[in-house]
Amino acid sequence: MATVAAKREISSAENDELSREAKRPKADDKNGEEGGNESEWENVLSTFTMSSVLSDSAREKIMFVHGKIADHDAVVVLEKTPIREDSLAELFRGSKLRLELRNDIYSSYRLQAPPHLNEIKTTVVCPATEKHVKKYKRQESFLVEETGEDYRSITLPYIQEQSLSLQWVYNILEKKAEADKIVHDDADPEVGFVLLPDLKWDQKQVDDLYLIAIVRQKDIKSLRDLSSEHLPLLQNVFQRGKEAILHRYNLPASKLRVYLHYQPSYYHLHVHFTKLGYDAPGCGVERAHLLSDVIQNLQTDPQFYKSRTLHFPLRADDGLFRRFKEAGRL
């Protein structure tokens, strides 16, 4: 299974998170619509020439590879898909085993599964920019302390200078792309949102469920922009999102982790819905903020996130990290 992503600028993000915008299907002249047919994807990597492995994780079974397709820089992301319970009978019946070790009651084998049960989820970013390559390259990270004043004097100017394209987000909101994947659509311009699966989730099992709620308001960049006036929006996303997931996937709210990232991987407010127990990228305490806590904080203090000191990780090669160093904040 392979997807091809369009060239797009990327904002600050952790190395272990694949930002959704780097996984968009290539738009070409169709303004975000998925194009081509199955045969077009089959040989997309036939001319790929590898230059280096940017990073990898044995625990997450994922690898980021840099190279070229024809004359274009490309990043290929290879990720082993989870074993599905509904495929176990066929896996046991149709696989070949090679004995490696036997000791008393213990035996170790190499299992060769049928090809269709041994897929590698593949994301191709082409043409890839220098920012894509840096994003996936293994880098040392640092925890940054950002006051409200730091945000206004350092972070916000940096974000505004980047002029990052959000057209792929607007394509989703306007149903020009991924309309068939939408789980819930609230068209209200003030409290509405679109809920759909994140491309990190292959949707073959709920154990690694991952959905994104993208709000319709276009002037909310991140947690820092939120105030008590946004409570109806946040409460609507929280309640309706959980209801939609229960209805579609039969997963109760008590099994969900609902949170926002700061810093986010793109600056249009969105909320993450993942299954509790799934170690989703970016769900650690240094970056994830539970939506229930965000709502309660704003009920207590209407301007909580305007003045609150927030901590978040940045990689050593991140432009925002350099700005904090230049300002003497690191």
N, C-alpha and C positions, 0 to 999 in steps of 0.2 A: 504494500500500500504506500503510495507516494503522493505528496502534495508539493506544489511549486509556489514559492512566495515571491511577491513583487518587490522591487527595490524600494526601500523605505527607510527614513531616518529613525533611529532608535533612541529612546530616553534612558536614563540611569536605571539599572536593574541588577539583581544578583546574578552571578554566573550560572547558578543552578536552575534558573527559571527561564523557560522558553516563552518569550513574550508573544502574545497572540498575534500582534501585527507582523511578526516575522514568519507567520505560518499562513498568511492569506494566500488564496489561489491567485495566480497572475491575472490581472485585470485586462490587459491589452486595450482594445477599443470598446470593451463592453461595460465600462464603468463599474467594475466590481463583480460582474457575473462570472461564474465559473465557466471556463470554456474548454473545448476539446472533448475527445472521447477516450475510452479506455486504452485504445491502441497508442495514443499519443504519449501516455505516461509509461508504457512498458519499457521503452529504451531511453528514458530521460537521462540515465546515468551511464549509458554505453560509451560516451566520450569523456567521462569524468576522469581527470588525472589528479591523484592525491599529492599534496605537497607536505602536509603535516597534520598531526592529531592535535587539535586545539585543547581539548580536555576530555576526560572520561570519568565515569563512576561505575565501579564494579557493583556497588550496592544498588544503585538505581538502574543498572544495566543500560547505560546510555553513553553514546560517544559522539563528539563533535569533530568533524573532519573538514579541513580547508583544502581547496584545490581549484581546478578550472574545468569548466564545461565549454568546449570550443575555446574562444578567446576571453571568456568572462570568468571573473572570480566567482567562486561558489562555496557555500558552506553546506555540508550534508550532515544531518542529524539522524543517527541510527539508534533506535530504541526497541528493546525486546518487549513484546506485548505480554500481559499477564496470562497465566493459564486459566482457562474458563472451565467452570464446573460442568457445564453442559457438554463439553467436548471430551471429558475424561474417558468415557466408554470407548469412543473411537480412537483416542490416543493410546489406550492400553491394547486395543485390538489390532491397530494398524502400524504400530511402531516396531522397530528392530532394536534389540539389546545386544551390547557387547560387554562381556564380563571383564572387569578391571581388577577386582579384589574380592576374595571370599575368606571370611574368618569366622568360624563357628556359625552363629545365626545371622551374621551380617554379610551382605553382598553389596558391592558397588558396581554400577554399570554406566556405560555411555548409551543414552537413549536417542535413537534417530527417529524423529516424529515424521508423519506425513507432511509434505511441503505446506499444505494449506493450514496446518496447525502449528507451523513454525515460522510465522511471518515476522518481519522486522518493520516496525512503523518507521517510515522514512520521510523526513522533511528536507526539501531542497530550497535554499535561499540563493537565487541567481537572477540578475547580477547581484553579488554581495558587495557591500561597501566596506570601507575600513572599520566603520563602527560595528558592523555585524561581526567581523573577525575579532575585534577587541572584546565584544560582548561575550563571545563563547570561549575565549581564551582563558586558561587557568591563571588567576591573578590573586595576589594577597588582598584580603579585605580588612577594612578598619571600621570601627563603630564611631559614628559621628554624632555629636551632641548639637542639636539645632534649637536655639531659642526662637521666640516669636520674632525678635528683631533680626536674627540671622536669616530667617526665612525671607523677610521683606528686603533685606540689604544684599543677601548673597544668593539664596536659592531661587527666588522669584525672578530676579533679573536674568539669571542663567537660563531658566526655563523659557523666558520670553525671547531670548536671543537665539534659541535653537530653531524656532519656526518649524516645529515638528508637524508633519502631515497627519491628520486624523481622518482622512477621507474614507479609509476602510471602515472606521467606526460609523460614519454617517451613512455609508452604503448599507450597513446592517440595519440601522435605525429606519432607513427609507426603504428597506426590503429590496435593495438592488443586489444584494449578495446574501447567501445563506438563509434565505426566507424559509426554505423547507426544513431548516433545523430548529426554528424557533419553538421553544417550549411554552412560553407565555409572552404575550404582547399587550402592554397597557399603553394606549395611545394618548393618555392625558399629558399635555405639554408641561405640567408642573410636577406631577407626582408619578408620571408614567416611566416605564422602562421596558427593555427587551431582555428576556432570559433565554439563553441558548448554551449548548455544550461548548466548553473550551476545547480547542483542538488538541490539547494534551490528553484528552479522554477519548478512547476509541469506541465508547458506548456499547461495548460487548458484555460488560458486567458492571454492577453497581458498586463493587468493592473499591474502585478508584474513581467514583463519580466526581465530576468537576464541571460546574456550570458557572457562567458569568452573567451578571445582571448589569446591563449598560443603561444608564439613566438617559432620559430624553433631554433634560436641561443641558445646554452646551457650554454654560459659563462656570461650571464647577470643575476645577482641575484636580483637586485632591482633598484629603482630609483637612488641610489648612483653610480651605474656603468655606467649610461648613459652619453654620451657626444654627440657632434654635429655629430660624425660619425654614430650615430644611428638614425639620423633624417629620412633617407629614410625608415627605418624599422617602426618607429613610425607613419610617415605619411601614409604609406601603411596600417597599422593596422587601423588607424583612418578612412581613406577614404573607404577602401574595406569592413571594418566591418560595417560601416553605410549603404553602398550599399547592402550588403547581408541581413541585417535586414529589409531594405525597401522592398527588393524583396520577402523575405520569410514571413514577418509578416505585411507588408504594414504600417510600422511605420517610419515616416520621421525623419531625423536627429534632427530636432527641438524638438522632443519628447524624445530624448535620453540624458542620463548622461553617459559620457565616462571618466573613471578615473583609476588611479593606487593607490594602498595602500602603505603607508609607516608608520610603518613596515608592510611588506606583511605577509600573513599566510603561505606561502612557498616561498623558495628562488629560483624561476625560473620566469623570467619576464612574467607577464600576465596582461591583461587589462580587466577591468570590463565594461560591457555595461548593463545599467539598464534603465527602463522607468522613465522618469521625472515624479515626483509626487509619485513614489513608495519609501517609506522610507526604502531603502535597508540597511541591516546591514553593518556598516562600511562606510557609505556614508557621515558622518559628516566631518566638516572642520579640525578636529584634526587628521584625518587619510587619507582622500581622496584628491588626487591631480588630477585636470582635465587634461586630456591628451592634450587638446588644449593649456593650460597654460604651460605644460611641454615642448611642441614643441616650443612655443614662447620663453621660457626662454633659451633653448639651442641655438636658433637662435641668441639671444642677447649675450649670453656668452657660448661658447662651453664647458666650464668646470663648468657650474653653479652648478650642484648637487655634484660635488667633494668638494666644499668649503662651500656651503650654510648651514646655521644652520637650522635644521629641528626639528619640535616638533611632538611628537606622544605619545599616551597613553600606559602605561604598568601596568599590574596588580601587586599587592604587592608580589605575589608568583612567579613571572616570574624570571627566572635565569638572564636575561639581566638586569632587574631592580636591582637585587643584585649587579651585576657588576658595575653599575653606582653609587650605594651607596658606594661600596668599593673604588671606584676611587674618592670619594668626590665630585661627580657631582650632588648629590641630598641632 
